[in-house]
Amino acid sequence: MEQLLELYQQMGISPAVYAYGEETLNRIRERFAAIDRIAEYNQAKVLAAMQKNRVGAACFAATTGYGYDDMGRDTLERVYADVFHTEAALVRPQITCGTHALTVALSANLLPGDELLSPVGMPYDTLQEVIGIRESPCSLAEYGVTYRQVDLLADGSFDYDGIRAAIHEKTKLITIQRSKGYATRPTFSVEQIGELIAFCKRIKPDVLVMVDNCYGEFVETIEPSDVGADMTVGSLIKNPGGGLAPIGGYICGTQKCVDRCAYRLSAPGLGQEVGANLGLMPSLYQGFFLSPTVVAGAEKGAIFAANLYEPLGFRCVPNASEPRYDIIQAVELGSEAGMIAFCKGIQAAAPVDSYADPIPGDMPGYDAQVIMAAGAFVQGSTMELSADGPIREPYAVYFQGGLTWAHAKLGILMSLQKMADAGLVKL
């Protein structure tokens, strides 16, 4: 379309970059159709849960103070429980982020003397201080919770022999991180997670399993809670918030686990009875309703990025053709300069702060400087178009989000343009 090309040129994208993008798109349109079919199923699943629980205009009323008898809050939690097929759910704006949600779930269900096991290697950077792998006040380690991990095998698969040896009488809770985090290992499918859960529970039937579901919601037609997870945990400014939720997190799981999480989030004896919604219900409901479609657009953007960069010689995780189980695309750019150029392109394509110039800097919870590009309506929302990564080998940037496929496409093309302008790629 000549008009679109002309507009893209005005925004700084050259005809060569645009043409390369169109060639790439022609190779992957069938994959996009498959994504749309999954989105349609998940959309119907969310809609059915909202209808079953009689979501009405009264659910959008604001509450303050204690938030007693908050119909909108309580109904939303039943909607989440139905979508995730769990006994209960805790969905609260008082949960500030994904790390907070995971911290609540862990600290509520681990007691002094218990052991936490990660059978998928080192957890995400910010969770390392929560656990006490890196020393921090108020870590689980300070409260007498021990930790051990079993690293993945060289091919990224589970070390079942190592996991069997690691589970013992003190193993109380197993944490499984679904997405890759700041690592270039595979993201796990729900089926793989289910196999791992079944293996662990055969060894120790009473062990609890928590799955960090961040970036994975609605990418498949099933969730970890469908395959045996006692708790499935995530952030509302990622997939399930649909780009509209301004804050919040969720924990879906067994009634016993969720009850304990509610007591930890508020106070023993209070649990889910308190917690005002502060007028956020319309955003939380509508964001959840839109999430399957928004996730589909972000997933298309990730696939487009892999197919754009891999033929140019950059290692991509997942690669250009393999199945995808989250919305994150890692691209190993080989240098700090490459990471900076890529992120400059993502920032330049943003609707907010497009004029900003991303540079590496120190970030709480990380042991290396991090560069982040995010011109978002909600600060830190990785459901919106963003890219980030720690400045360390293998200099991988983690691209994710995009509230619409069209915006994700533009952002990726702009990242490639900045790489070309810096002399880091040649088309």
C-alpha positions in Angstrom: 0.0 0.0 0.0 1.7 3.2 -1.2 0.0 5.4 1.4 1.2 3.2 4.3 4.8 3.1 2.8 4.7 6.9 2.5 3.6 7.3 6.1 6.2 4.8 7.3 8.9 6.8 5.4 7.8 10.0 7.2 8.3 8.1 10.5 11.8 7.1 9.5 11.4 3.6 8.0 13.2 3.2 4.7 11.7 1.4 1.7 14.3 -1.4 2.1 13.3 -2.1 5.7 9.6 -2.0 4.8 10.1 -4.3 1.8 12.1 -6.8 3.9 9.3 -6.7 6.5 6.6 -7.5 3.9 8.6 -10.4 2.5 8.9 -11.8 6.0 5.1 -11.4 6.6 4.3 -13.4 3.5 6.1 -16.4 5.0 4.2 -16.5 8.3 0.6 -15.7 7.6 -0.6 -19.3 8.2 0.9 -19.1 11.7 -1.1 -16.0 12.3 -4.3 -17.8 11.4 -3.6 -20.5 14.0 -3.0 -17.8 16.6 -6.4 -16.2 15.8 -8.1 -19.6 16.3 -6.6 -19.9 19.8 -7.6 -16.3 20.6 -11.2 -17.0 19.5 -11.4 -20.0 21.9 -9.9 -18.0 24.8 -12.2 -15.1 24.1 -15.2 -17.4 24.3 -13.9 -18.9 27.5 -13.6 -15.4 29.2 -17.0 -14.3 27.9 -18.7 -17.5 29.2 -17.2 -17.0 32.6 -18.4 -13.4 32.7 -21.9 -14.4 31.7 -22.0 -17.3 34.1 -21.1 -15.0 37.0 -23.6 -12.4 35.9 -21.2 -9.5 35.5 -23.3 -6.3 35.5 -22.9 -2.6 35.6 -23.1 -2.7 39.4 -19.8 -4.6 39.4 -18.1 -1.4 38.2 -18.9 0.6 41.3 -16.0 2.0 43.3 -15.4 1.1 46.9 -13.1 2.7 49.4 -11.9 2.1 53.0 -12.2 -1.5 54.0 -14.0 -2.6 50.9 -16.4 -4.8 52.7 -19.1 -6.5 50.5 -17.3 -5.4 47.3 -19.5 -7.1 44.7 -17.3 -6.2 41.8 -14.1 -7.4 43.4 -15.7 -10.7 44.5 -17.3 -11.3 41.1 -14.1 -10.7 39.3 -12.3 -13.3 41.4 -15.0 -15.8 40.6 -14.6 -15.0 36.9 -10.8 -15.6 37.1 -11.4 -18.9 39.0 -13.7 -20.1 36.3 -11.4 -19.1 33.5 -8.4 -20.8 35.1 -10.6 -23.8 36.4 -9.6 -23.4 40.0 -11.4 -23.5 43.3 -10.6 -19.8 44.2 -8.8 -16.7 43.0 -7.2 -13.6 44.5 -7.3 -10.7 42.1 -6.3 -7.4 43.7 -4.9 -4.0 42.8 -3.1 -4.2 46.2 -0.8 -6.7 44.5 1.7 -4.3 43.0 3.4 -6.4 40.4 4.2 -10.0 39.4 7.1 -10.3 41.8 4.8 -9.2 44.6 2.2 -11.8 43.6 4.8 -14.6 43.6 6.1 -13.3 47.0 2.7 -13.5 48.5 2.1 -17.0 47.2 5.5 -18.3 48.4 5.5 -16.6 51.8 1.9 -17.6 52.6 2.6 -21.3 51.9 6.1 -21.8 53.2 6.9 -22.0 56.9 10.3 -22.0 58.7 12.0 -25.3 58.1 10.3 -25.9 54.7 12.3 -26.1 51.5 11.5 -24.5 48.2 12.7 -26.3 45.0 13.1 -24.9 41.5 13.4 -27.7 39.1 13.9 -25.3 36.1 17.1 -23.7 37.2 17.7 -20.1 38.5 14.6 -18.0 38.8 14.1 -14.6 37.4 16.3 -11.8 38.8 13.8 -10.1 41.1 12.8 -13.4 42.7 16.3 -14.2 43.7 16.2 -11.6 46.5 12.8 -12.7 47.5 14.1 -16.3 48.0 17.4 -15.2 49.5 19.7 -16.5 46.7 21.0 -12.9 46.8 20.9 -11.6 50.3 18.0 -9.2 51.1 16.1 -8.1 54.2 12.8 -10.0 54.7 13.8 -12.8 52.2 12.4 -16.3 52.7 15.9 -17.4 53.8 15.7 -14.9 56.7 12.6 -16.7 57.9 14.2 -20.1 57.8 13.0 -21.3 54.4 15.8 -23.2 52.6 16.1 -23.4 48.8 17.6 -25.7 46.2 17.4 -25.9 42.5 18.0 -28.4 39.7 19.4 -26.8 36.5 18.0 -27.7 33.1 19.9 -30.1 30.9 22.1 -28.7 28.1 19.2 -29.0 25.6 16.8 -27.0 27.9 14.8 -30.1 29.1 14.1 -31.2 32.6 16.7 -33.1 34.6 14.3 -35.7 35.9 17.0 -37.7 37.7 18.3 -34.6 39.4 14.7 -33.6 40.4 14.0 -37.0 41.9 17.2 -36.8 44.0 16.4 -33.2 45.1 12.9 -33.9 46.4 12.9 -35.0 50.1 10.8 -34.8 53.3 11.3 -31.0 53.7 10.4 -30.1 50.1 7.1 -28.2 50.7 6.7 -26.2 47.5 8.0 -26.4 43.9 8.1 -23.3 41.8 8.1 -23.5 38.0 8.8 -20.4 36.0 7.0 -20.8 32.7 8.6 -18.1 30.7 12.3 -17.6 30.1 12.9 -14.4 32.1 16.3 -12.8 31.3 17.6 -16.1 30.1 17.9 -17.8 26.7 16.4 -21.1 27.6 13.1 -22.4 26.2 9.7 -21.3 27.5 7.7 -24.3 28.7 4.5 -25.4 27.2 1.5 -26.1 29.5 1.8 -29.8 28.5 5.5 -29.9 29.5 4.6 -28.2 32.8 1.9 -30.8 33.4 4.3 -33.6 32.8 6.8 -32.1 35.3 4.0 -31.5 37.9 2.8 -35.1 37.6 6.4 -36.4 38.0 7.0 -34.3 41.2 3.7 -35.3 42.7 4.3 -39.0 42.1 7.5 -38.6 44.2 5.8 -36.5 46.9 2.0 -36.4 46.5 1.5 -33.6 49.1 4.0 -31.2 47.6 2.6 -27.9 46.5 3.4 -26.6 43.0 3.3 -22.9 42.0 3.6 -21.8 38.4 4.9 -18.3 37.5 2.5 -17.8 34.6 3.7 -14.3 33.6 3.7 -13.7 29.8 2.0 -17.0 29.2 -1.7 -16.4 29.8 -3.9 -17.1 26.8 -1.1 -18.1 24.5 -2.5 -21.7 24.6 -6.1 -22.9 25.2 -5.1 -24.3 28.6 -3.3 -22.9 31.6 -1.0 -24.5 34.2 -4.0 -24.8 36.6 -5.5 -27.2 34.1 -2.6 -29.6 34.5 -2.2 -29.9 38.3 -0.7 -26.6 39.5 -1.9 -25.8 43.0 -1.3 -22.0 42.3 -1.0 -20.2 39.0 0.3 -16.7 39.5 0.7 -13.6 37.3 0.6 -9.8 36.9 -2.3 -7.7 35.6 0.1 -5.4 33.7 1.1 -8.3 31.6 -1.3 -10.6 29.6 -4.5 -10.8 31.6 -4.8 -7.0 32.1 -5.2 -6.5 28.4 -3.2 -3.3 28.5 -6.0 -1.6 30.5 -5.3 -2.7 34.0 -3.2 0.0 35.7 -1.9 -2.3 38.5 -2.6 -5.6 40.1 -1.8 -9.3 40.2 -3.6 -12.6 40.5 -3.3 -15.9 42.3 -5.6 -18.7 41.1 -5.5 -22.1 42.8 -6.9 -24.4 45.5 -9.1 -22.8 48.2 -6.6 -23.6 50.9 -3.6 -22.0 49.1 -5.6 -18.9 48.0 -7.0 -18.5 51.6 -3.4 -18.4 52.9 -2.4 -16.0 50.2 -5.3 -13.7 51.2 -4.2 -13.8 54.8 -0.7 -12.9 53.9 -1.7 -10.1 51.5 -4.0 -8.4 54.1 -3.9 -10.0 57.6 -4.7 -13.2 59.4 -8.4 -13.3 60.0 -9.2 -10.7 57.4 -8.2 -12.4 54.2 -10.3 -11.6 51.2 -12.9 -9.7 53.1 -11.0 -6.4 52.9 -9.4 -4.5 50.0 -11.2 -1.7 48.3 -11.2 -1.6 44.5 -10.7 2.2 44.4 -12.7 2.5 41.1 -10.5 0.2 39.1 -13.1 -2.4 38.3 -14.0 -1.3 34.8 -10.3 -1.5 33.7 -9.8 -4.8 35.3 -12.9 -6.4 33.8 -12.5 -4.9 30.3 -8.8 -5.6 30.3 -9.4 -9.3 31.1 -12.1 -9.4 28.4 -9.7 -8.0 25.8 -6.8 -10.0 26.9 -7.1 -13.0 24.4 -7.1 -10.6 21.4 -4.3 -8.4 22.8 -2.2 -11.5 23.6 -2.7 -12.8 20.0 -1.4 -9.5 18.6 1.6 -9.6 20.9 2.4 -13.2 19.9 2.2 -12.2 16.2 4.7 -9.5 16.9 7.1 -11.9 18.6 6.9 -14.3 15.7 7.5 -11.5 13.2 10.5 -10.3 15.1 12.1 -13.8 15.1 11.5 -14.2 11.4 12.8 -10.7 10.7 16.1 -11.1 12.7 17.0 -14.7 12.4 17.8 -14.6 8.6 20.1 -11.7 9.3 22.3 -13.9 11.5 21.0 -13.2 15.0 20.1 -16.1 17.3 16.5 -15.9 18.4 14.8 -17.7 21.3 12.3 -19.2 20.3 13.7 -19.5 16.8 11.7 -18.4 13.7 9.8 -21.7 13.3 9.4 -23.5 16.6 6.2 -23.4 18.6 5.6 -20.5 21.0 4.4 -20.6 24.6 4.7 -17.0 25.7 4.8 -13.5 24.2 8.5 -12.8 24.8 11.0 -12.9 21.9 14.7 -12.9 22.8 17.1 -11.7 20.2 20.9 -12.1 20.9 22.4 -8.9 19.4 26.0 -9.6 20.2 26.9 -6.3 21.7 25.8 -3.4 23.9 25.6 -1.2 20.8 23.1 -3.6 19.3 20.9 -3.6 22.4 20.9 0.1 22.5 20.1 0.5 18.8 17.2 -2.0 19.1 15.7 -0.4 22.1 16.0 3.1 20.5 13.8 1.8 17.7 11.2 0.4 20.1 11.1 3.7 22.0 10.9 5.7 18.8 7.8 3.7 17.8 6.0 4.3 21.2 2.8 6.5 21.5 4.2 7.9 24.8 7.7 9.3 25.3 8.7 8.5 21.7 11.3 11.3 21.9 13.1 9.7 24.9 16.5 8.1 24.4 16.9 4.8 26.3 20.3 4.2 28.0 21.5 1.4 30.3 21.1 2.1 34.0 20.9 0.5 37.5 17.6 -1.2 38.4 16.5 -2.5 41.8 16.7 -6.3 41.9 19.2 -6.7 39.1 22.9 -7.5 39.3 23.8 -5.8 35.9 22.7 -2.5 34.3 19.5 -2.9 32.4 18.3 -1.0 29.3 14.5 -0.6 28.9 12.4 0.8 26.1 8.8 1.4 26.9 6.6 4.2 25.9 3.6 2.9 27.8 0.3 4.2 29.0 0.8 2.1 32.1 4.3 2.4 33.6 6.2 -0.8 33.3 3.4 -2.6 31.4 5.1 -5.3 29.4 1.7 -6.0 27.7 2.4 -2.8 25.8 5.2 -2.6 23.3 8.5 -2.8 25.1 12.0 -4.2 25.0 14.6 -4.6 27.7 17.5 -6.7 28.9 20.5 -6.7 31.2 23.8 -5.5 29.6 25.7 -8.8 29.9 26.5 -11.7 27.7 25.0 -12.8 25.3 23.6 -9.2 24.9 20.1 -10.4 24.4 17.2 -8.0 24.2 13.8 -9.3 25.2 11.0 -7.9 23.1 7.4 -8.2 24.1 3.9 -6.8 24.0 2.1 -4.5 21.6 -1.6 -3.7 22.3 -2.3 -4.2 18.6 -0.5 -6.2 16.0 -0.1 -3.2 13.8 1.8 -1.4 16.5 4.0 -4.4 17.2 4.9 -4.6 13.5 5.8 -0.9 13.4 8.0 -1.2 16.5 9.9 -4.2 15.1 10.5 -2.5 11.8 11.7 0.6 13.7 14.1 -1.5 15.7 15.6 -2.9 12.5 15.8 0.6 11.0 17.9 1.8 14.0 20.1 -1.3 13.7 20.7 -0.5 10.0 21.3 3.2 10.7 24.0 2.2 13.2 25.6 -0.1 10.6 24.9 -3.2 12.7 22.8 -5.0 9.9 22.9 -4.9 6.2 19.7 -5.7 4.2 
